[in-house]
Amino acid sequence: MPPVDLNSDIHARLAAAEAALHAVGQQLSPAIRHVDIAVLIPCYNEAGAIGDVVKSFKAALPHARIFVYDNNSHDNTAAVARDAGAIVRREPLQGKGHVVRRMFSDIEADVYVMVDGDATYDAASAPRLVSRLLESQADMVVGARITEEKAAYRAGHRFGNRLLTGLVSAIFGDRFTDMLSGYRAFSRRFVKSFPALASGFETETELTVHALELDMITAEVQTPYGARRMGSESKLSTIRDGFRILGTIGRLMRDERPLLFFGAISGAIMVTALALGAPVIGEYMATGLVPRFPTAFLCATLAVLACISLVSGIILETVSLGRREMKRLSYNGIESLAAKLERLEETRLTLTSLRAQALQENAGLPGPYGLRKRRTH
């Protein structure tokens, strides 16, 4: 196969990558037609784009149900989505995290595809995301954005995404290149075991950490990313939401990695205590006196606080382990998609065998005049 030109059009590069997957047998999964797929679209004031988003996903996944959750829009987003063929519902609590929580709790399906309603994500990539989920028996597949349009992916968003993705990779595990992508496919196991505590755009961070903490099978699929339509404005604030996501990472680190979190605080406090106390200790060793008693008292207090922080981290690490075990039990209590497909296949084979047996028995029964039925070919 010829090498892919990195300077070529994005769609051409994706076509070449897809051809390479086909060459090794990784085509679109045939099981995609036999699973219940729900497309989840959270929306806020997207009347100009939501109609095309719904229609494009109905074309890409014709057997899927399209759900649009209107998050207190001031325009006619709900009406446009309904006219396009979507099932429209409403979430009164403002914020993407609240919408995700409502969607995940309300909708029953085998596979979930979540995408923003601003028409920036490529609907034609949805079958590849679902196929990767099915073929690799993954719980989450992320649509990693690639684009050559500067207006689609602003420099501030790119930098923030790389920074925050790198931070999560360093703390929880290095598996993703685009942690903040809003285009994802999930298994039922993932959705029904996800706690969904965030209220805003930091929900993508929670989704990523949830998968990493339970050691779920994950994957990434590159997908084109386009600019917003004229008149459509991004609801994401680079600075405000960036700090909210950073705060979410800190909270998740505290909850999921308490020994690392409180150990780092303990280390910082202890270093401060040693830096302030070194001159006092030196004077005491030289003269046997402690002339700067307030500094010595401060250093001793800081040392005690450092020890308390470390002990707190050790205790909370045990609590965190118990919480992780409960999450794992909740996750294991939900039937996997692979097991369901195997069970359905066994049922189909059993029904086929019973049907064939019934046909054979009916062919051997005597007719109304005591004659056996003649087989027809």
N, C-alpha and C positions, 0 to 999 in steps of 0.2 A: 504494500500500500504506500502511495507517495506521501511524503511528509506534509503536515498541515501548515499552511502559510499563516503566521500569526498576524500579518497585516491585512488579511482578507476580511470580508464581511462576516459579522458575527453569525448570521444564519448559515453561511457557507461553512464556517468552522464547526458549528453544531451538526450540520449535515454530515461532514466528514467524520466527526466523532461518533455519530450514530451509525455510520457505515462500518466503522471499526468495531463497534459493539455487535453489529449484525454478523460480521465476519467470524467472530468467536462464539456466535450462538446466543448472544444476550439481546434477543429481540423483545418486542413488546409481549408481555405475558398473556397467554391465552386465557388465563383465569380472570383477567380484568373484566370479562363479560359476564362472569358468574358471581361477582361479589357486589354487595350493596355499598355504593359509594355516595357520600354526601359532600357536596361542595359548600363550604361555609365562608360567607363574605360579610365581614363587619363593615358598616357604612356610617359615615357622618357627612352630610352635605355633598353627595357625589352624584347628583342628578344628571350631570353632563356626561358621565362615564359609565354609570352602573348598567345601563341598558345594553351597551356593547359588551361589557364584561359577562353579563348573564348569557347573552347569545353566543359568545365565543366559547364559553365553558360548556354550554349545551351541545355545541358542535364537536368539541374535543372529547367530551365524555357523555355521549348521547343517552346512556343508561343511568346516569347519576341524577340525584335530586339536588337542586340548587336552592340553598337557603340564604336569604339576605336579612341581616339583623340591623334594623334602623336604630341608630343611637341618638335619638332626639334631633333629627335633621330639621332644618328650617326651610328646606326646599322640598320639591316633590320626589325625593329619592325613592320613597316607598312605592309611590304610584308607578314610576318608570320601571322599577324592578319587577313589580307585579305584572305590568303589561308585557314585559319581556319574557315572562314565564317562570319567574322565581317564586318560591314560597317565602313570603315576607312576614317577619316577626319583629317585635320591638323590645329593646332593652332600655328601661328608664334611667338606670344609673350611668352617668357619663364616664367614658373612658374605655379604651380598647380591652383592658384587662377584665372589666365587668362583662363586656360582650362575649369574650372568649369563655369566661366561666359559665355564662348562660347557655351558649351554644353547646359546650361540651356536656352539660348536665341534661339538656333537653332532647338532644338528637341521638337516635339510635342508628348505628350503621356498622359495617365491617371495616370500611376505610373512610377516612376523613381527609379532605383537601381544603386547607385554609389559605385564603388569598385576600389581599386588600382590594377594595372596590374602586380604585383610581385608574384602572386600565394601564398600569405600568408593567405588570407581569404578563408573561407570554402564556396564554391559555393552551397553545399547542404543545407545551412541555408537560402538561398535566398527565397524559398517559404514560410518559416516561417516568415521572415521579411515582405513580401508582405501581407501574411495572417493577421498578427497582424495589419498592416496598414489598411486593409479593415475592419476587424472585429471591431476594436476600433475606426474607423473613424478618425484615427490620421493623422497628417500632416508630421511627421517625426518619423521613427523608427531607432534607432541606434544599430548596431551590437557590443555589448560590448565584448571585446576580453578576452578569457580565454585560458591559455596555461601553460604547464609544461616544455616547452623548454626554457632554459635560453638564447640560441642563438636567439630565435625568438623575445624576448621582453627583451632587455638589461636593466640592473638595472638603468642606467641613464635615459632611456626613461620611465621606470615605475615611478621613483621618480618625474620626470618632469611632467608626466601626472597627477599624484595624486595632485601635488602642484598646477598646473594650473587649473585642474578641481575643486579643493577645492576653489580656488580664485574666479572662475566664479560662483560657487555655492553660495559663501558668498555675492557676489554683485548682481547677477541677479536671483538667485533661485536654489534650490537644487533638481534637477531632474535626473542628469546623473552621472554615475560612470566612464564613459570612454568618455570624451568629445572629445578626439583627434582621435577617431576611424575613419578610412577611408571607412567603410562599412555601408551604410545607405540606407534606402528606403524613398522616398518623395512622397507626393501628388502633383498634378499639381498646386494646390493653393499655396503650399510652393514655388515651383520652380519659378513660374511666378511672385511672389511678392518679391523674394529675390534680394536685391540690388547688391550683389557680388562686394565688393570694394577691397578685398584683392588680392594680386598678388602671394603669395606663399602658404606654408603649414599652414599659419594662417587662411586659408579659413574655416577649421573645426570649429574654434572658432567663426567665423562670423555666420556659419550655426546654431550653438547652441544658440547663443545670439539672433538671429533673431526669433527662435522659442519661446524662453523665453519671449522676449519683447512683442510679440503679443499674449501671453498666448495660444499658439497652443497646441493641444493634442499631446503628445509625448509618446514614450515607448522605452524600451530597450529589446533586445533579446540577450542572451548569445550565442556566436559563437566561435568555435575553431580558434586558430591563430597559424600558423606554421612558421617555419624558411624559410628564403629565399633560393632559389636554389644556387647551387655552381656557382660561377662566377658572381652572381648578387649582386650589391652593393646598399645599402640604400642611397637615396638622401637627407635624413633628417640629419642635423647636430644638435646634442643635444644642444650645447651651442648657436650657431648662431641662429638657428630657435627657440630655447627656448626663447631667448631674443626678437625675432621678435613677437612671440606669446604673450609674456608679454607686449610688446608695443601695440599690437592690443587690448589686454584687457584694457589697459589704455585709448586708443583712444575710444573704445566702451563705457567705463565708462564715459568719458568726453562727448560723444555725446548723450548717452542714459540716464545717471544719472548725469547731470551737477550739480545739487544741492549737491549731495553727493561728487562729485569730487572737485568742487571749495569750498565746505564747509569744506572738509578735509584740503585743502590747507590753507584756512582762519584760521582754528583752529590751524594748525601748526605754522603759522606766528604769531598769537596772543599769543600762549604759549611762543614762542621765545621772543616776545616783553615784556611780563610780567616777564620772567626770567631775562632779561637784565635790565628791569626798576625797579624791586623790590628794589635793593640797593639804586638807585637814589631816589625813593619815600621815602624810610626809612630815608635817610639823610635829605631830604626836611622836613619831618614831625618833625625831631629832631632839626634841626638847622634853618630851613626856607631858606636855601641856596641850590643852585644847582651847586656844584663844577664840576661835570662831565657833562657839557653841551652837548658835542658831543654824549655821550651815550643817553642822554635824547632826543636829536633830532632824533637819530636812532630809538629809541623806538616809538616815535610819528609817524615817517614815516612808520614803520612796522605796527602799529595799523591802520593807514589809508589804507595801502595795504590790510590788513586783511578784512576791511570793504568793500573795492572795490571788492575783490574776492568773498565775500559772496553775495553782491548785484548782481554780474555777474552770480553767480550760480542760484539765484532766477529768474533772467530774462531769462536765457537760459533754465531753467526748463520749462517755458511756451512755448518756441520755440520747445523744445524736445517733449512736449505733442502734439503740432500741427503736428510735423513730424510723431509721432506715430499714430495719427488719420488718416493721409494721407495713411500710410502703411496699416492700418486696412481697409480703404475704398478700396484700391487696392486689398487687399486680399479678401474682400467680393464681389468684382466685378467679381471674377472668380468662375465659377460653381464648387461646391463641387463634389467629386467622388460619395458620397452617393446619392446626388440629381440626378446625371447622371444615376446611376444604377437604381434608382427608375423610372426615366423617360423611360429608355429603357425597364424595366419590364412592365410598363403600355402600351408602344407601342406594345410589344410582345403579351400581353393579348388582346389588341384591334385587332391586326391582326389575332390572333387565333379565336376570336369571329366572325370577318367578314368572315374568311375562312369557319367556320362552318355554318354560315348563308347562304353563297353562295352555299355550297354543298346541303343544305336543299332546297333552291329555285330551283337549277338545277334538283334535284330529283323529284320535283313536276311539271316540265315543260312537255307538251305533246310531243310525239315523232314525226317522219316525217309523220306518217299515222294517226295523231290525237290521238294516244294512249299515255297514261302517261308512262314515263320510269319506268321500273320495278327495284326496289331496289335490289341490289345484296348484299349478306351477305358473 
